[in-house]
Amino acid sequence: MNKKAYLIAACGLLATVLACSDKSSSPAAPTPVTNGATSNAPATADGSTLKVPPPTPVSPANGATAEDFNIVLKVNPVTAKYADVSTFAYKFQVLLNNQVVKEFRTSTTTQWAVTDLESNTTYSWHARAESGTFFGPWSDAWTFKTPEIPEGYINGGELYDPLYNGKTVGSPVGPVTFIPGVGVKLETLSSYIEYRLPQTVVGGEFSILVTNMIFNTEGNKTKVMAMTEGDSDITTNDRRFTIEKRGNPAGTVAWRIRTSNDQIDTQGAERVVRHFDPSHTYFWKAVWGGNRFNLQIKDGGANGTQIYSFGKGYNGVYDPNPHVAYIGGPGGRAGAQSGTVPGIIVRQVWLSSRPRPSFANK
Amino acid sequence: MNFLRSWFVSGVVLTALGTQAAPAFAQTPAIPPPGPESKISAWLNFGAQAGSGDLSQHLTPTIYDEPATIDVAQTYESGPLVDVGGGYLFHGNFGAGLSYSHTSGDGNATIAAQIPNPLFADQFRAAAANANGLKHTEDQVHIFAMYRLAINPKMDVTFGLGPTFFWVNQELVSTVNVTEPTRVPPFGSPTIDAVVIKGKDTAVGVNISGDFTYMISNRFGAGVLLRYAKSTANIDDGGTSTEVRAGGFQFGIGARMRF
């Protein structure tokens, strides 16, 4: 009897212990947090913060060698993966030996004209979409090779003459000195280089880089660059195109263009004085065509600070035939005092209906 | 739950007191009358498994290319119980038994989520939802050693102790479906709907039981079962493991047969 009682009591005690030990506690309901909260979780797997696919490179073709320095990087636009958004900025990077050497962010366009690249060099590039501070994954990296910088040439209606290589594709007149790696120095008022173009350029750009331009030089209506029709006197030439840095008054910028039906000159505001520094590099660019002429001067080279930009509309066409161009210029009937700005050193001559290539800016 | 616990404990204690209060019981031989057919018993019970279970989940499914954060709190209730089994007294009042039980119930889940932005990384938005009627079922096989204690010629109490094998099925939230109010920034607050999966696992636990039987005749009777069986299952919720409690207090009433 006692054994049974003990057994029953033991079972009851065990059951009680087990029953009391089974405590059930309800889990706390999770609490939503404020919208827009951020977490420490990693972003997307590729590290990007904008949920778009990578753009697809289009041009230049992967591995291609560019024919010239007009290199435009282009990708296909992207559309957001999970939203109806297709307008993004695009960031382009150009890399050399895996180091970024140039980069640019567009507003919304999918292409970028990259400039100032080294010649005969293989670059890689990629692009990605961006929105504010958020950015998508990079595209595949493609490569392209820049062309060799050409020797000077006159090819139809296009002229390129680097001049720093100790020679010219034009015809030097008067005392000139080639300074390797620098350019050609037009020593006196009667020094110039003449170029004869096989084709007339009725609209385009004539531009040069000039150093050693002294504010107060001898001479009067001295020329920096000029164009004429044939060899007839420049002063009275039917297609006179003269760009001057006058010695008197010193530093005065002036120009005259005579077209098939018009003549335009610097008058008033266009004829101004600039205090040129011989240690600076000046970029002179004359643009004509579409019944409009403009002269632009930049201090510091092609990408320097603009110090002059004036122009005028004109009637008719500027169509010299034969088309002759000059660095400096002959004095003509006006005499040697209206010849070349003495002492200027010129390099990288460009004349073409095409914009000046980047390799010509070095 | 507490009601059943108290009932079970009270039953055991009263049974013990009753035993002590009946001197004649000490002289009462084991019932039913000796014979080979009395060693075998069978039972069928209908009742309930008491109590509720709680589980929590922390999910990080990838939504919009980013890991979302989903926290789930779920409570499930046990439900009706059916129990069938049999036993054999192989040495006096000592024997062994086997019983099969099935119970089912359901529960509700509260979901709080941080949903990534469809366009910008690391810009989370809060969302909440409920998932109701999540099913919970258990199949249990109890194997136990038993001892039968006679109270009088018509009544006895059988105690059992042994392992229980659980087959647990539980519906769990595996992720959420996200609906955006617009596909254009700034998007607004998303709505979410739970994606429910059926998970399952097996587990081994213990059981302890007491069965009160009143024999109406030598062969047929009626009885009340009180049992406690418990274990924990680990159910895959689609990437991680979630602990689900199995078992609990069981109460059943039903038919008894002796052979």
Chai-1 contact restraints between the chains, C-beta under 6 A:
chainA,res_idxA,chainB,res_idxB,connection_type,confidence,min_distance_angstrom,max_distance_angstrom,comment,restraint_id
A,M1,B,A26,contact,1.0,0.0,6.0,A-B,restraint_1
A,A5,B,Q20,contact,1.0,0.0,6.0,A-B,restraint_2
A,I8,B,A16,contact,1.0,0.0,6.0,A-B,restraint_3
A,A9,B,A16,contact,1.0,0.0,6.0,A-B,restraint_4
A,C11,B,V12,contact,1.0,0.0,6.0,A-B,restraint_5
A,C11,B,F159,contact,1.0,0.0,6.0,A-B,restraint_6
A,G12,B,V12,contact,1.0,0.0,6.0,A-B,restraint_7
A,G12,B,V13,contact,1.0,0.0,6.0,A-B,restraint_8
A,G12,B,A16,contact,1.0,0.0,6.0,A-B,restraint_9
A,A15,B,F8,contact,1.0,0.0,6.0,A-B,restraint_10
A,A15,B,V9,contact,1.0,0.0,6.0,A-B,restraint_11
A,A15,B,V12,contact,1.0,0.0,6.0,A-B,restraint_12
A,T16,B,V9,contact,1.0,0.0,6.0,A-B,restraint_13
A,L18,B,Y228,contact,1.0,0.0,6.0,A-B,restraint_14
A,A19,B,R5,contact,1.0,0.0,6.0,A-B,restraint_15
A,A19,B,V9,contact,1.0,0.0,6.0,A-B,restraint_16
A,S24,B,S52,contact,1.0,0.0,6.0,A-B,restraint_17
A,S26,B,D54,contact,1.0,0.0,6.0,A-B,restraint_18
A,S26,B,T75,contact,1.0,0.0,6.0,A-B,restraint_19
A,P27,B,D54,contact,1.0,0.0,6.0,A-B,restraint_20
A,P27,B,S56,contact,1.0,0.0,6.0,A-B,restraint_21
A,P27,B,A73,contact,1.0,0.0,6.0,A-B,restraint_22
A,A29,B,A73,contact,1.0,0.0,6.0,A-B,restraint_23
A,A29,B,T110,contact,1.0,0.0,6.0,A-B,restraint_24
A,P30,B,D71,contact,1.0,0.0,6.0,A-B,restraint_25
A,P30,B,A73,contact,1.0,0.0,6.0,A-B,restraint_26
A,P30,B,A112,contact,1.0,0.0,6.0,A-B,restraint_27
A,T31,B,A112,contact,1.0,0.0,6.0,A-B,restraint_28
A,P32,B,A112,contact,1.0,0.0,6.0,A-B,restraint_29
A,P32,B,A126,contact,1.0,0.0,6.0,A-B,restraint_30
A,P32,B,A128,contact,1.0,0.0,6.0,A-B,restraint_31
A,V33,B,A126,contact,1.0,0.0,6.0,A-B,restraint_32
A,N35,B,R125,contact,1.0,0.0,6.0,A-B,restraint_33
A,N35,B,A126,contact,1.0,0.0,6.0,A-B,restraint_34
A,A37,B,F124,contact,1.0,0.0,6.0,A-B,restraint_35
A,T38,B,D122,contact,1.0,0.0,6.0,A-B,restraint_36
A,S39,B,F124,contact,1.0,0.0,6.0,A-B,restraint_37
A,A41,B,P67,contact,1.0,0.0,6.0,A-B,restraint_38
A,A43,B,A121,contact,1.0,0.0,6.0,A-B,restraint_39
A,A43,B,D122,contact,1.0,0.0,6.0,A-B,restraint_40
A,T44,B,D65,contact,1.0,0.0,6.0,A-B,restraint_41
A,T44,B,A121,contact,1.0,0.0,6.0,A-B,restraint_42
A,T49,B,A121,contact,1.0,0.0,6.0,A-B,restraint_43
A,K51,B,D65,contact,1.0,0.0,6.0,A-B,restraint_44
A,K51,B,L119,contact,1.0,0.0,6.0,A-B,restraint_45
A,A80,B,L119,contact,1.0,0.0,6.0,A-B,restraint_46
A,Y82,B,Y64,contact,1.0,0.0,6.0,A-B,restraint_47
A,Y82,B,P118,contact,1.0,0.0,6.0,A-B,restraint_48
A,A83,B,P118,contact,1.0,0.0,6.0,A-B,restraint_49
A,A83,B,L119,contact,1.0,0.0,6.0,A-B,restraint_50
A,A83,B,R183,contact,1.0,0.0,6.0,A-B,restraint_51
A,D84,B,R183,contact,1.0,0.0,6.0,A-B,restraint_52
A,D84,B,V184,contact,1.0,0.0,6.0,A-B,restraint_53
A,F134,B,F120,contact,1.0,0.0,6.0,A-B,restraint_54
